[in-house]
């Protein structure tokens, strides 16, 4: 199994180094054949005169089962008309990573005490919808006159079917509950295609309970009873809003990550930024990329029917949660005494303690 590590900007090289350490230790422990290759990628590696993706980068990515993309400094990227595509946009487009999955969970010691524990996976389309195509300008917007602005939304049946399948498979592995969030009352055509695609797949997953909610009702459930949600599937713009709300409620914006999934590979990416002000100081909190790596191993383990990877993912999640629950076991960014490297070593040790001893 091959993994590609793209360092990104700011604290990216530090937190992706942590992910590489974790993967190497855990995969070696469970006896999984693996190869990990790192490659600088981010603001410093962009060729501003060439809009095309770096062929070496894409070739490496296409050869991998799993990819790790460090945080990127979006704020300092030049305008798209100058030829700069962000790394995430290049990889997502080139690898056909059509689904974004945000696993959001409360964490002891991190989540505000008044929030009831919850664990939800929010799955959304990567089709642009109302969101502009990165690197191509606001192609979904137009101004027929200086006083009128219009937006065009794109939803396809193929994209909706693929995202629905991703969500159903996630629900099967979790608590067999899928909530479909929509706005069919306002957008009957585009939301209609999305809803029809989910409904048509439902008979193929008889163990999964399917519930439908409007956006405004889902917001109410997230605020008042988030524990009632398991897997949520929706379109791009709605998914981004629900994810931001869920992470804000859980207090975990800086410690959770996300998965971008396609039919052949999985890429992880942090939810937080590149934190350039603390880059190179050993203060960075690598939890988001480590959590993401755990979910990547779980996704690959289920996809390839390799239970040791699934067990490794569970051990990583439990070790991370245990470390973050104790202030004395956190990085300085979270008010603890540990460096990035010390925290990573602690998480690795806790993970290996939770796994069976290697055979032979």
N, C-alpha and C positions, 0 to 999 in steps of 0.2 A: 504494500500500500504506500502510495507516494503523497507527500504533503509539500505544498509550496508556501513559504513565509515571505510576505511582502511587508517591508518595515514601516512605510508611511512616514509621517512628519512628526516633529516635536518629540514627545515621549514614545513615539511608535517603535523605534529600535529597542527601547528598554522593555516595553510590555510584550513585544513579539518575541524577544529573547526569552522571557519568562514562559511564553507558550511553547517555545521550542524545547526548553528544559523539561517542562511538564510532559509533553508528548513523548520525548525520548525516554524518560524514566518509566512512564506508565506502559508504553507499548513494548518496551524491552521486558518489563516485569511480567506482562501477560503473554509473552512469546509471540507477538505479532510482528511479522516481517514488515519493515518500513524503511523509507528513505525520506529525509527532510532536506529541502534545499531552500536557502534564503536568497533574497534578491532585493537590493535597494529599490524603493519605489515611493514616489511622492513628489512633493514640490520641487525638490532638487534634481529630480531625474526627468522632468518634463522638457521636451523639445518644443518650444513655443512656436516654432515655424512649421511644425508638421502636425496636422490634426489626426493623423492615423495612429492607432495603437502601436506601441513598441512591439515589433514582431518577436523578439526574444522573450519578452514578458508573456505575451499571449501563448507562445509555444510552450513555455514552462507551465503556465496555468492549465493548458489543455491536456498536459500529460499527468496531471495530479488528480487524486480522488478528493482530497480536502485542501482548502486554501485558507490562509489567515492573512487578512488585510489589516494593518495597523491603522490608527487614526490618521486622518488627513486634515490639513490646515485649509479648509474651504475658504475662509475669509480672505486669504492672501493669494488665491488663485486668480489669474487675470481673466478678463471677460472671454467668453467663448469665441467671440469674433477674432481674438488674437491667436486662436488655435489651441487652447489648453483644455483638454478633457480631464476631469478628475479621475484618479485611478479606479474608484468604485464604479463609475459610469462605464469606463472602458472594459473592465472585467465583466460587469453585469451583461453588457451588450454582446461582447465577444463570446461569452460562454453560455448565453441563453439562460441566465439565472432568473427564472420567471416568478419565483415566490420569495417573499420576505417573511420570516418567522421570528417573532419577538417572544421569547419565553420570559414572562414577568412573574416574579414571586416575591413575597414578603420575606425578610430576613431578620432573625432575632438580633437585636442590638443596632440594627440599621433602620428598620421601618419604624415610624412613629408608633408608640404603644397603643394609641386609640384606634389604629387600623386593624380590622379583623384579618387573620392570616388568609392569604389566597395564593393561588398558583394558576396562572392563565397563559395560554399561548395564543398570541394574536397573529393571524396569517393574512397577508394581503397581497393583492396583485402587484406586479412590478410594471404592468402596462402604464403608460403615462397618465391616462385619465385626464384630470385637469392640471396635473403637475407637468411642468415643462420638461422637455428632453434635455438632460444635461449635455452641454457641449454643442447644442444645436439652436440655442436661443429659445424664446418663448413661442415655439411653433404652434401651440394650441391657443394662442390669443391673437386678436386682430383689432384694429381700430378703423372701421369704415369711414368715420369722420373724427375730428379732433374732440368731439363731445360724446362719442359713443365707443365703448369698449365691449368686445364680445369674447367669449371663450368657447372652444369646441372640445367635447369630451370624446375619448375613444375607449370603447370596451369591446373586446372580441369574444366570440363563443369559444375559440380554441384556448385563449388565455384564461377564461373563466373556468373551463373544464379542468385545465391543468391545476389551477389554484385550488379548486374544489377537491380534486384527488389528493393533493398535498395535505389539505386540512382533514379530510376523512381518515387518511392514514395516521396522522398525528393523533386524532381522537381515538382511534383503535388502540394505540399504544398507551394512551393515558386513561381517562375515566369514561370513555365511550359517550361523550357528550359534545355536540357541535352546535354552536349558535351562529346563525347566518344573519349578519347585520346589513341592512339595506335602506334605500330611500325610494322605493318603487312608487310611493305616492307623489313624489316630486319629479322623478325621472323614470317614467315607466318603460322606456325603450332600452336605455343603457343598463339600468338596474334590472330590467326584465330579463335581458340575456343572461346576466350574472345569476339571477335567481333560478332561472330555468336550468342552467348548467348544473347547479348544486342539486336541484330536485331530481334531475335525471340520473345522477350518480347514486342517490341515496339507497336504492334497492340493492346495490352492490355491497353495501356496508350495513347489513341488517342489525348488527349489534350496537350501532351508533345511534343515539337519540338525537334528533334534529329539531332545533327550536329556531324560530325566526323573530327578530326584533328590529324595530326601527332605530335609527341612530340615537335619537333623543332618549328613547327608553333604555338603550344600552348604557348611555352615560349615567342614567339614574342607577342602574344595577351596579356599575363599577363603583359608584360612590357609596351606595347603601348596602349592597350585598355582593361584593366581588367574588366571594367564595362560591357563589352559585354558577360561576362561569368556568368552563374547562378550556375548550378550543373555540376561538372566535375567528370567523372567516369573513372578509369584506374586500372592498375595492381599495385602490391606492390612497386617495386623499382621506377617506374615512379611517383607514387603518392607521395612518400617521397620527391622526388626532387621538384615536383611542389609545394608541401606544404611549403618546406623551402623557395622557391623563393617567393611565395605569402606572407608569413609572413614577410619576409625581406622587401619586397616592402611596405607593410602596416605599418611596424614599430611596430608590435604588438606581436613579438615573446614571450615577457614576460607576455602578458596579455590575450592570447587566450588559449583555451584548445582543447580537442578532445573527441569524443565519440567512444567507441567500442561497436558495436551492434551485437546482435544475434537474434534469432527468439523469445526468451522468455524474455530477459532482456537487459538493457543498462548500460554500465560502462563509467564513465568519468575519464579523466586523463589529467594532465597538460602537456603543450608542453615544459615548462621550467624545469630546474633541481632542485635539492634539496637545493641549496644555503647554505651549512653548515656553512659558515663564519658569517651569520647573524641569525642563528637559535636561538630561544629563546629570541631574543632582541625586539620583537614586531615591527620589521621593514618590515616584509614580505608583499608583495603585493598579496592579495588573488584573484585578478581579474580573473585570468585564471580559477581557480576552480569554481568561482561564475558564470562566463560566461558559463562554461561547464554544471553547474547545471541547468541553464536556458534552454539550448538546450536539456538536459535530460528530463526535465519536458515537454517540447514541444513534444519530441518524444513519451513519455509515454502517454501524453494527446491525441495525434492523434491515437496511437495504441489502446487505451482503450476507445476512443470516450468520453473523459472527458474535455470539453471545459474550465472549471476553471483552469486546469493545463496549457493549452495553453495560456490563458490570463495571468496567473501568470508568465509564461516564458517571454512573451512580456514586462511585467512590469519590470522584473528584468533586461532585456537587456537595456531598456530605462533608468532605474535608474543608472545602471553601466556606460553607455555611458555618461550620464549627469555628473556624479561625475568625471570621468576621463578627461572630457573636461576642468575642472577648476583646475589649479595648487594648489589652496588652499584646494582642496578636495581630494588630493592624499596621498598615504603613503610616508614615507620618502625614500623608495627604488626608487620611481619615482620623488623624489625631492620635495615632499609635506611635510606638517607638521603633518600628521595624523599617528597614530599607526595602526597596523593591526586591532585591535578591534574597534577603532574609525571609520575607513573606513567602516568596515563591518556594524556597526550600521547605518552609513549614507546611505549606499546602501539599507539596510532593510527599513529604514524610507521612502526613496524615492520610493521603490517598493510598500509599503503598501499605500502610498498616491495616487498611480496610479491605485489602485484596488478599486472596489466598496466596500462600507461598508458591513460587514457581515450581513446576514439576522437574525432577531430575536435576 
